Amino acid sequence: MNKNILFQNAVLYAEEEKVKNPLLIIRDGRISEIVRNTEHLSTKEDIELLHFQKTVKVVPGFIDLHIHGAAGSDFMDGTEEAIRTIQENLPAEGTTSFLAATMTQGKEKVLSALQQINLSSGTAAGGAELLGVHLEGPFISRKKAGAQPTQEIVLPSIELFEEFQGAAGGKISIVTLAPEEEKGEELTNHLFKNGVIASIGHSNATGEEALRSFGKGISHATHLFNGMRGIHHRDIGAAGAVLLDPDVSAEIIADGVHIDPYMLRLIYQVKKADKLILITDAIRAKGMNKGIYELGGQEVYVGKEARLEDGTLAGSILPMNEAIQNMIEFSGCSFEEAIQMASLNPAKQAGADSYKGSIKEGKDADFTVLNDEFEVEATYVKGRKAFEK
């Protein structure tokens, strides 16, 4: 698919510069050229003109490394229809690609979900592109289960992981686990050797245990501070260890509920923008009305946030464009840094930064148009319009 898009009243945030009113030349879904001087360009029939009343920002498409569902569907539903529904709804918040997150369930249910995700992987289905899988559980700590069903939690197992990876067609790229559990180190080593990111999450590891695991292959943290031992002045805990190690990247749910805004400011000041990744951890209730929804066989009560009956937070209903706005407001980071946390940083973790994560010649034509209120005006996936306000 070839297309030439001329932006008027827009600023394009390319990888290394800002370009006013550019022309994007798109060939086969990739950016062939960014034409910077377009003042004397006449709009011909082969140019699609995008004119905006107020100045907008054209930024890289957002990449969500941790999402369970949206619009009434969940990846654990294990159906093609559920996956397509999620894909079609994500561009409305500027998301152009993602990892499908599973959750702790019985082995057969996880295998079924992974098989269906594998069949849909690499497709955009008229929406966001499914890049692979974030396996969240079942190799986690019962003490930090959060909204993960404790009865389905099992000890880390290379054999079971390989069964899951087989069902997923090799598409599992991140595994959330509790490294302090028996055989946690063995699984971490196995993941590291096979190019899969081992992520500390739903973990009761002490600071010392967590720091030791970083030396054994853990390089990522699943929703920092949520579902992990927090900071105490006599034990920095898993969360403190993540802040302390400059090489460990950290997922952030920036809804102001999962992490206090002042803590978000502290995280940003300590970790810096390069190692922070904005995620939604959204569940099927995202984009839906208030009410009662299902998550892993449990009832979730959704109002301003999503909680189990006992008050435990159960994922989020956060759109990615709001996460970016919140991160800027709460942490004091720049607009460019917040966009980086939602695009290039997750692209690197997903192993997709050679073709996604920034607006650059040779990369996929995935971009989002934001207005000054952080509302999404339009979203393009591989040069195709996937959403328009």
Secondary structure, 3 states (H helix, E strand, C coil): CEEEEEEEEEEEEECCCEEECCEEEEECCEEEEEECCCCCCCCCCCEEEEEEEEEEEEEECEEEEEECEECCEEHHHCCHHHHHHHHHHHHHHCEEEEEEECCCCCHHHHHHHHHHHHHHCCCCCCCCEEEEEEEECCCCCHHHCCCCCHHHCCCCCHHHHHHHHHHCCCCEEEEEECCCCCCHHHHHHHHHHCCCEEEECCECCCHHHHHHHHCCCEEEECCCCCCECCCECCECHHHHHHHHCCCCEEEECCCCCCCCHHHHHHHHHHHCHHHEEECCCECCCCCCCCEEEEECCEEEEECCCEEECCCCECCECCCHHHHHHHHHHHHCCCHHHHHHHHCHHHHHHCCCCCCCCCECCCCECCEEEECCCCCEEEEEECCEEEEEC
